[in-house]
C-alpha cells in the first residue's frame, strides 16, 4: 500500500478519459461520468438532454457522478495545467500528510466543487480537476499558515497568484483573454472545502495534543 501513489491514479484516469474523449468526442463515452444523467439525442448521439438532480441522485442513486466530472477535460491545456498541480502539490500532501488525508481532500473538494458549479449554472456540461486543485491549495494554505513555515514547497506568492486567478475568473478577465468558459464556482467550492478540511485537521491535532498532555 505504501508504494501506491494515489495522486498518480487521479492523473492517469484524467489523462485516459480526456484523451479518449478528444480523439473520438462521442457523448456516449462520457455520459456516465457527467454530473447529471443525460439522454443522448441527435446524429451520433452528440447532444445531451440533462435529467434533474433528483432523478440522477435520489431516484437513480448514481452518487458517483458527484466525483467523476473531475476526470473530464475539454482541452489538452486544461488537462496539463490541472495534472501538473495534482502532481506537484498533491504528491507533497500525500507524502507528508498521508494517503487518507489526500484521498479525502480530493474527494471532498471534487464533490463540493462540482455541486457548487451545478448550483450556480444548473444543468450544463462541465468538468476538470480544477476544483480539486483549489482544494489542495486551500488545505495547504491553512496548514502552512498555522505552522508558520513552508511545508509543501510552494512560495507564498503562489497562493496569492491562485487567489488572483480565481478573482479574475469571476471578473471575466480570463474569458476575455481567450481561456473560454471557466467553472468559477467549482474553483470556489473546492477552495472553501480545502480550507475547511484543513481547519478541521488543525483543530483536531490541537485537541489531540492537549489531550495527550493532560
C-alpha positions in Angstrom: 0.0 0.0 0.0 2.9 2.4 0.8 4.2 2.1 -2.8 0.8 3.1 -4.3 0.9 6.7 -5.4 -2.7 7.9 -5.3 -2.1 11.2 -6.9 -0.8 9.4 -10.0 -4.0 7.4 -10.1 -6.1 10.6 -10.4 -3.8 11.9 -13.1 -3.8 8.7 -15.1 -7.6 8.5 -15.1 -7.9 12.1 -16.2 -5.4 11.6 -19.0 -7.1 8.4 -20.2 -10.7 9.8 -20.1 -9.7 13.1 -21.7 -7.5 11.6 -24.5 -10.2 9.2 -25.4 -12.8 11.9 -25.5 -10.7 14.3 -27.5 -9.8 11.6 -30.0 -13.4 10.5 -30.5 -15.7 13.1 -29.0 -18.7 10.8 -28.6 -21.0 11.7 -25.7 -22.0 8.1 -25.1 -18.5 7.6 -23.7 -18.5 10.4 -21.1 -22.2 10.4 -20.2 -21.7 8.0 -17.2 -19.1 10.5 -15.9 -21.2 13.7 -16.1 -22.7 15.4 -13.0 -26.2 14.7 -14.2 -27.7 11.8 -16.0 -28.4 12.7 -19.6 -30.3 11.5 -22.6 -28.3 11.4 -25.8 -30.0 12.8 -28.9 -29.2 13.9 -32.4 -26.9 12.4 -35.0 -24.1 10.2 -33.5 -25.6 11.0 -30.1 -23.8 14.3 -29.9 -26.4 16.2 -27.9 -27.4 16.0 -24.3 -30.7 16.5 -22.5 -30.0 16.5 -18.8 -32.1 14.9 -16.1 -32.8 16.6 -12.9 -30.7 16.3 -9.7 -33.5 14.3 -8.1 -33.7 11.9 -11.0 -30.0 11.4 -11.0 -29.2 11.1 -7.3 -32.3 10.5 -5.3 -34.1 8.1 -7.7 -31.2 6.9 -9.7 -28.7 6.5 -6.9 -25.9 7.5 -9.2 -23.8 9.2 -6.5 -20.5 8.5 -8.2 -21.4 11.5 -10.5 -20.6 13.9 -7.7 -16.9 12.9 -8.3 -16.4 11.7 -11.8 -16.7 15.0 -13.7 -13.2 15.8 -12.5 -11.7 13.3 -15.0 -13.2 15.1 -18.0 -11.2 17.9 -19.6 -12.2 19.6 -22.8 -8.7 20.7 -23.9 -5.1 19.5 -23.5 -4.1 22.8 -22.0 -6.7 22.4 -19.2 -5.7 18.8 -18.7 -1.9 19.5 -18.5 -2.4 22.5 -16.1 -4.5 20.6 -13.7 -2.5 17.4 -13.8 0.7 19.4 -13.2 -0.7 20.8 -10.0 -2.0 17.5 -8.7 1.4 16.0 -9.4 3.3 18.9 -7.7 1.1 19.7 -4.7 -0.9 16.5 -4.4 2.3 14.5 -4.2 3.6 16.6 -1.4 0.3 16.4 0.6 0.1 12.6 0.1 3.8 12.2 1.1 3.7 14.4 4.2 0.2 14.1 5.5 -0.7 10.6 4.4 -2.8 8.8 1.8 -6.1 9.1 3.8 -5.8 12.9 4.1 -5.0 13.2 0.4 -7.9 11.0 -0.9 -10.4 12.6 1.5 -9.3 16.0 0.4 -9.6 15.1 -3.3 -13.0 13.5 -3.0 -14.5 16.2 -0.7 -13.2 19.1 -2.9 -14.4 17.3 -6.0 -17.9 16.8 -4.6 -18.3 20.3 -3.2 -16.7 21.9 -6.2 -19.0 20.0 -8.7 -22.1 20.6 -6.7 -21.3 24.3 -6.3 -20.9 24.6 -10.1 -24.2 22.9 -10.5 -25.9 25.2 -8.0 -24.6 28.3 -9.9 -25.2 27.2 -13.5 -27.7 24.5 -13.3 -27.7 21.6 -15.8 -24.8 22.0 -18.2 -21.6 20.3 -19.4 -18.6 20.9 -17.1 -15.6 19.0 -15.8 -12.0 19.1 -14.8 -9.7 18.7 -11.8 -9.6 22.5 -11.1 -11.9 22.3 -8.1 -9.6 19.6 -6.6 -6.5 21.8 -7.4 -8.1 24.7 -5.5 -9.0 22.3 -2.7 -5.3 21.3 -2.4 -4.2 24.9 -2.4 -6.8 25.8 0.3 -5.7 23.0 2.5 -2.0 23.7 2.1 -2.5 27.4 2.7 -4.3 26.8 6.0 -1.8 24.2 7.2 1.2 26.4 6.4 -0.4 29.5 7.9 -1.0 27.6 11.1 2.6 26.1 11.2 4.2 29.4 10.1 6.5 27.6 7.7 6.7 26.3 4.1 5.7 22.7 4.3 4.8 21.8 0.8 7.5 23.5 -1.2 5.4 26.4 -2.6 6.3 30.1 -2.1 3.6 32.3 -0.5 3.4 34.2 -3.8 1.9 31.1 -5.4 -1.1 31.2 -3.1 -1.6 34.9 -4.0 -1.4 34.0 -7.7 -4.0 31.3 -7.4 -6.4 33.5 -5.4 -5.9 36.3 -8.0 -6.6 33.8 -10.8 -9.9 32.9 -9.0 -10.9 36.6 -8.8 -10.0 37.2 -12.4 -12.2 34.2 -13.4 -15.2 35.8 -11.6 -14.5 39.2 -13.1 -14.5 37.7 -16.6 -10.9 38.6 -17.3 -9.8 35.0 -18.2 -12.6 34.6 -20.7 -11.7 38.0 -22.2 -8.1 36.7 -22.8 -9.3 33.5 -24.5 -9.4 31.0 -21.7 -13.0 30.1 -22.5 -15.7 29.3 -20.0 -14.4 29.0 -16.5 -16.1 26.8 -13.8 -15.6 29.6 -11.2 -17.9 28.1 -8.6 -16.2 24.7 -8.9 -12.9 26.6 -8.1 -14.6 28.5 -5.2 -16.2 25.4 -3.8 -13.0 23.4 -4.0 -11.1 26.2 -2.3 -13.7 26.5 0.5 -13.8 22.8 1.1 -10.0 22.6 1.2 -9.8 25.4 3.7 -12.5 23.9 5.9 -10.9 20.5 5.7 -7.5 21.9 6.7 -9.1 23.8 9.6 -10.7 20.7 10.9 -7.4 18.8 10.9 -5.5 21.6 12.5 -8.1 21.9 15.3 -8.2 18.1 15.7 -4.4 17.9 16.1 -4.5 20.7 18.7 -7.2 18.9 20.7 -5.3 15.6 20.5 -2.1 17.3 21.5 -3.8 18.9 24.5 -5.5 15.6 25.5 -2.1 13.8 25.3 -0.5 16.4 27.5 -3.3 16.0 30.1 
